[in-house]
Amino acid sequence: MPINSKKNSTFDYIIIGSGSAGSLLANRLTQDLQKKVLVLEAGGKDSNFWLKIPVGYFRTIYDDRFSRQFKTEASEGTGGREIIWPRGRILGGSSSINGLIFIRGQKEDYQDWENLGAANWGYNQVLPFFRRLEKYSGGESQYRGGLGQLSVSDLRNNDPYCNAWVQAAQEFGLPLNKDFNSENSFGVGAYQLSINKRWRSSSADAFLKPAIRRPNLTVKTHCHTTKVLFEGNRAIGVEWLENGKTNQATSTCEIILAAGALQSPQILQLSGIGPHKLLEKHNIPIVVDAPEVGQNLQDHYQMRTILKLKKKESLNNQIRNPLRLAQWGLKWILNGSGPLTVGAGQVGGGACTKFAQNGRPDVQFNVMPLSVDKPGMPLHKYAGFTASVWQCHPESRGSLEIISTNPLEQAKIKPNYFSVKKDRDVIVEGVKMLREIANQPSFRDLWDVEVLPGLESNTDDQIWRQVRDNGGTVFHNVGTCRMGNDSSSVVDPELKVRGVTGLRVIDASIMPSITSANTNAPTLMIAEKGAALVLGQSPRNSGDDYLG
């Protein structure tokens, strides 16, 4: 398709999306000042106070100013409910609104990728890129990076109820794990968060802002990408909507889709890369018949257990005390600690149900000394305490497909939660484990009522119905542009889109299988490794000499 030269400008690289992956890519690809880079972001600037303060995710994640509220199809696995999946629509993307937990997942997650055809994406191959991007407050080690740009900090809030829960989990039989990003992720302990001295360390703050003054970087906000433009099978440009007008730009090197697991496949389908029947249905000229674009959708689904504490000492109560709020603010200002620095989980960890294989955790716990129906809503008036569980490696797979050629209309999202029975069995066991932990000596005398799932839910079937009717997303959707070495995969192990040239996908959508824990850290690693692939660099000559 010829590009309208009157509306066209030319760049070496065009990056679609300034989220977790896109911001990092912009930094790396502009280090060579001879290479011009354009970043297109559908949202606006990330200057709002609540986007900066760590605890602000509670206000921003469901705020239409900062995130787009995608709605899934109703399904049997959710009790006929539609689930809202918010995704960041702001500089930094979801790294600007997420719960800040920084955890890489299990070593075996990346071995899974290799086994599924993602050559050179095993743990030993991705570790240098994890280490390169992070600036861990605990310093440099065999597993950790201390020289990167994304600040990662240990938990800075000492909550007695969370401490008691960790002790109870050890009484239950789980080991203490002092660093989930080190040798293994088995056991319980405090989570690490992507924060610096006081503020959130988003991908925009860590990577995009330091590069923004480079003369070869152009960042355009409020620009909604409509499609990639092709000349034959070569990607040559991008079209987007800005202030109601259509604009275009040309790429002389590569176009990189970093729009996330919901919008990267949508843009591919709108551009003519997708299942041929779907494209024909919408009269979209076929560039590549790629049946798997939009398939392989995965997410973590969590179930909360909520306890009512005997004493009114949870954050539910403290947040209604003006004096306590002033103390929190003082702690945050003076030394960057206290409840204003917490993320979506303070403590938790990985555990093995009876279904786990080879001692590999199959459930993840997430614990907070508060309770709420969902972020952004008022905390419950009683003294609530929440411990949640999700299945690390769900086997159910969903799909995503466009429903029209309107790029502003969200695609049809079918998560297919619990379509595989094993997923139901594992999460039910996880709920039962949380109940056992809550009844250990260090914790049993601290609470008196189980609010959710409720003690009337005793059998596996009763617990499952509570999971189905009251659980929800952990905001970890991935996998819709699967990476592999087979011809049906959407991208190859170098993240190049099959069937065309000049186009890559570099974001969470390329994961062959979901990682066991939160997905932001793996997405950043994908971008770091992806940038090296674009630039033709190995870990060592891309500036990383961590591994001897």
N, C-alpha and C positions, 0 to 999 in steps of 0.2 A: 504494500500500500504506500503510495507516494505521500510524503509529508508536506503539508502546506508551509512553504518557506516564509510566508509573511508572519506566521505565528510561531515560527520555529527558532529554537536556539540549540546549539550543539554542545554536548558534554562527552567526556570519555565514559563515565559511569553514571547511570541513573538508578537510584535506590528508591524503591517504593515502600514507604513506611519508615518512621523515625522511632520505632519502638525499641525494645530490648536489643534486638539484633541490628536494626537499621542504624541506630545511633552509634553503636560500636563500629559497624562497617564504615560509616562516614568518617570516623576518626582515622581508621587504618588506611583507607583508600586515598585520603587526602594528604598523607604524610609525604608523598611525592608531589611537590608543588606544581609539577608540570601536568598533572592529571586533574582535569576539571570534573567535579562531582556535583550532581543535582540530587537533593533529597526532597521527596514529595510526602507531605504529611496531611492527612485528612482533617486532623484536629488543629487546635490552636497552641498558644504558648503555655508553658507550665509555671507561671509566675504566682499562682494563687497560694496563699499561706498554707492551706490545708493539704496541698500537694507536697509541701516541704517538710512539715512536722511529721515525725514517724507515725504517731497515732492517728494522723489525719485520714488514713485509708478508710477509717470507719465512716467518714463523711463523704468521701469522694468516689468510692468504688461503684455506687449506684447513682451517681450524679450525672445527668445527661450532658452537663457542660464538659465533663472530663472523660466520659466513657460512653460507648455505644451499647445499648441493651439488646443483645441478640436473644431471640426467643426460640426455644427448641419446640419440636413437635411433641404433643402429648404421647405417652406410651404406657404400656402395662407396667413396666418396671418403675414408673414414678406414680403409680396409682391414678393414671389418667391426667396427671398435671403437666403443664408446660413449665419448663425451667428457664430462668433468665440467666444468660451468660454475659456478664459485662466484660468488655474488652476496652483497654485504654484508647481513647481518641484524643491524644495530646502529645506534645513532644515527650519522648520517653515511653510512650505507649503504656502498656500494662505495668511496666516497671515504675511508673509514676503513681499508680493507684493500688498496687498489690499489697499483700500483708507482710512484705519485707523479708520473709524467711529465706535464707540462703543455704541451700543444701543440694549437693550434687546428685544424690542418689547412690545406689549400690554399685560397686565395681561390676557386678554381674550384669547390670543393665546394659553396659556398653559391650560386654561380651555377647549379650543377646543380639545387639545390633550387628556385630560381625557375623554371627551365626545366620542372620537373616540377609546377609549379602552386602553389608556396609563395610567393605574392605577398608582397613586402616582407621576404623572408628572404635577399636577396642579400648579398654581402660588405659593401657600404657600409651596408646597413641593420643588420647584426648587429655590426659593429665597435664602435659606441658601447657596446653591452652587454658585449662582451668587456672593454673598457677599464674600464667602470664597476665590475666585480666584482673586479678584480685589484689587488694591491699589489705591483708588480714591484720587486725590489730595485735594478734598473737605472734606475728612475725613469720619469717621464712622457715620452712622445714622441708622434709622430704616430700610431704604431700601438699603443703600450703605455700601460697605466694604472698610476698610482702611488698613487692615493687610495682604492682599494677595500679590501675586507676579507680576501680570500683571498691569503695570502702566496705569492709565486712567486719563486724564487731560481735564480740560475745554479748550475751544478754546483760542488760544493765539495770534490771529491776528485780529486787530480791523479795519475792512474795512468799509468805509462810505457807499458804495453802498449796502453791505449786511445789514448794520444797517437800511438803508432806506427801504429795502425790508421787513424786520421784522416789521417796523413801518407800512408800507403799508398793510401788512397782518393783523395787528391788526385793522386797519381802515376798512378792508374788513369784520372783525367780528371774527377773530380767537384770542384766548387768548394767552398771553405770557406764555411760559413754560420754566422755568429756569433749569429744570433737567428732560430730557426725560427718565432717568433711575430711577426716583423716583415714585411718586404715579400714574401718568398716562402719556401717550405719546401724548395727544391731545394738539393742539396749535402749536405755532412757537417759535423758539429761536435758540441758537447756539448749534451745535453738540459737543459732547465730543469725544476725540480721544485717541487711545492706543499709547501714547507717554510718555516717562519719561522726564528727564530734557531737553534733546535736541534730543534724538534719538527715532526711532520707538521702541515700546515694542511689539515685535513679540512673538509668543508662544515659539519659540526656545530660544529667549533671556530671557524670563521670567521664563520658566520652564525647558527646556532641558539643557541649559548651566549650571545652578546651580547644576544639577545632574550629569553632564558629568564625573566628577572625582570620582564618586562612583565606587568602584571596581566591583560592581555587574551589572553595566550598560554597554552594548556594543551597539554602534551606527555604522551602516554600511551605507555609502552613495554609490550612483551609483549602487544600487541593485534593479533590477526590479522584483517584485514578480510575479511569473507565476501561482502558484496555492497553495491551502491548501491541505495537504496530509491527507488521512483518513485511519483508520483501522476499517473496518465496518462503523459504524456511529459516530465514535469518531475522532475528529480532533487531529492528533498527530504531525503534523509538517508543515513546509513551504518549498516550492521550489522557488528559484529565479535565475535570470541571473546576473552574475557579470563578467565583462571583457570577455563576450562571452562564459562563462562557466556556467554550471548548478551547483548550490549548494543547500544543504538542511540543515535544522536544526530541532531538535525535541523539542516539548514542553511537560513538565510534568504536567502543570496546565491548561493554556488556551492560545489560539491564539486570538488576537484581531485585527479585520479589522478596520483601521482608515485611509483608502485611499481616502475617500471622496465620494460624491454622484455619481461621474462618474466612479470611478475605484473600489470601494468596490463591487458593483453589478457585474461588469465585472469579478473580481476575483472569486466571488461566482459561476458565470456561468461557468467559465473555470475549476472550481474545482468540478463541478457536482451538483451544487445546483441552480436550475432554472427551467424554463418551460420545461417539458419533450420533447416536439416537437422540441424546439430549441436545446437542448442537443443531441437528436437523430440525428438531421440534421448534427451536427458537430462531430458525433461519440464520444461524451464524455460520459463516464460511469456515470449513474445517481446515485447520492448519495441520493438526496431528490428531488422529483418533487415539485418545489416551483414556481407556476405560477406568483407570484407577484414580484419576484426578477427582478429589472429593470423597474417596473411599478411605477405609482404615481409620476413621475418626475414633479417637479414644479420649477418655476423661476419667478423673478420679471422682467418685461419688462418696460423700461422707455421711455418716450418721452420728448425731450428737447424743451423748448422755448428759442430762442436766440434773444436778443435785441441788437441793436447798440446804444451805449451811445453817448450823444452829445459831452461830453468832452473825450479827449484821456487819461483816467485815470484808465482804467481797467488793470488787470494783463497782458493782451495782449500787451499793450503799455509799461508798466513798465519793463517787462522782456527784452525788447530791449534797455534799458537804462543802460549802464555800471555803472553809478554812483548809480542808484537805486539798482542794483544788489549788489553792494558793501555795501550799507546801509542794505540790507536784511541780508547779511552775517554777518555783525557786530551785528545786533540785535540777530541773532541766536546764535552767539558765546557768546555774553555777558550775555544774559538772556533767551535764549531758546524761543524766540518769533518771530513774524513776518511771512511773507508769506512762508518761508522755513519750517514752522511747520504745514502747513495746510494739510488736507486730501482731499478726493474726494468730500467733501461738507463742507461748513463753517456754513451755517444756513439752516433751513428748518423746517419740522414738519409734524404732522398728521392733516388731515382735513376730513370733512364729505361731500360727494356729496349727491345729492338727493336720491341716492340709498342706503345710509348708514342705518344701522339698530341699534336701541337702543343707538344712540349717539356714536357709535363706529367708529373711523376714518376708512375710506376705501381707502384713497389715502395718499401717503407720498410725500413730496416735498424735493428737494435737490438743493441748490443754491450755485453758485460760481461766483465771479467777473471776469470771463474769458470765452472764447469760443474756441472750438476746435472740429475737426471732431471725433477724438478718442484719448485717452491717447497715448503719444509717438509721435504724429504728431505735427507739428508746430502750435502754437496758431495762430488764425486768425489775419490778419494785422489790421483789424478795432478794435475799442474799444468794445469788446463783453461782454455780461453778460448773464449767463445761469441759467434758473430755470427749473428743470426737475420734472416729476411726474411719479409715478408708482402706480399700484393698489396693495393695501396691501394684499388682500386675493384672488388671482386669482382662478377661479374654473376650468380652463382648466388643463388637465393632459397629460403629455407626457410619453415617454418610452425610454428605452435603452436596446440594445441587441447586443451580440457579432456577428461579421460577419465572424469570422474564429477562429481557435484555436491558432493563433499567439498572444501571450500576448502583443506584442509590437504594434499591430494594434488597433487603437481606435475602440470602439463600435459604432454602428449606433445610433445616438441620434435624437429623434423626440420630440422637445419641445411642439409641438401642441399649440403654442401661439394663444390665441383668438379663440380657437375652440368652446368656450362657448360665446354666444353673449353678455351676461352681462359684461364680461371682456372688450369688446370693448366699451360698453356704459359707464362704469365707468371711463376708462382712457380718453375718450373724454370729459367727464364732468370735469375731473382733469385739462385738458388743458384749458378749458374755465375758470376755477377758477384762474389759473395762469394769464390768460389775465386780469381778473378783478382786481387781486392784482396789476398788473403792471400799471393799470390805476387809482389807488388810489392817493390822493393828494401828499403823501410823495414820490411817485416814478414817477408819470407821466411826470414831467418836466425834468427827467434825461435822457430820451431816445427819439429817433425820428424815428427809423425804426425797425419793427419786421421782422427779417431775417427768422426765423423758428417758427411756420409753415408758416408764411406769411399771410398778411391780405387778400389775395385773397382766403384763406381758411376760409369760414364763416359758412357754414352749417355743421351739424354733420357729414354728409357723406364726405365732403371735409376734415374736420379735421381728420376723421378716416383714409382716404387715406394717409395723411401725417404721422400719427402714424405708419401705416403699412409699409410705404416705408422708413421712416427715424428713427424709434425707434430702440432700441436694448437692450441687456441684462444689468442687474445690477450686474451680476456675483454671483447670489444667488441660484444656483441649489441645490435642496434638495430632499429627500423623496423616493429614489429608493430602500431602504431596510426598508419599513414601519414598525413602531412599533405598536403593538396592542394586544388585548386579544383574537382575533379571530384566528381560525386555519389557515386562509389564510395569515395572516401577516407574514412578513419575520422574525422579531424578536419579542420576548415577552417584557413586560415592564421591565424586567431585562436585556434586550438587548442581550439575548441568541438567537442564530439562531435556528429556529424551525426544529425539525427532527434530530438534531445531538447534540452531547455534546462536550464541550471543545472549543467552538467557539462563539465569540460575535462580533457584529458590534457596534462601538462607534464612530460616526461622524454624519455629517449633513444628511446623507442618511436615518437615522432612523426617521426623523421628519414625523409624520402622515400628517401634513399640514404645509405649510410654515409660518414662523413668519412674522409679518407685516412690519418689517423694515430690516435693514442689518442683516446678519445671522452669523457673526463671533462670537459675544458675546454669542448667544444661543448655538453655536457649542462648545465653551469653557465650558459652563455650562453642556452640555451633557457629555463632557469628565470628568468633576469634579464629577458629579453624577455617571457616569459610573464607575469611579475608585472606588468610595465608594461601589458600587454594587459588583464589582469584589472582593474587600477586605472584603465584608460582614459587612460594617460599616453603621451606621445611620449618619445623619448630625452631631449630637452632639458628638458621639464617633469617628468621623473622624476628630475631631479637630475644630469643628465649634460650638460656643456657642452664636451666634448672636441673635437668637430668644429666648425670654424668655417664 
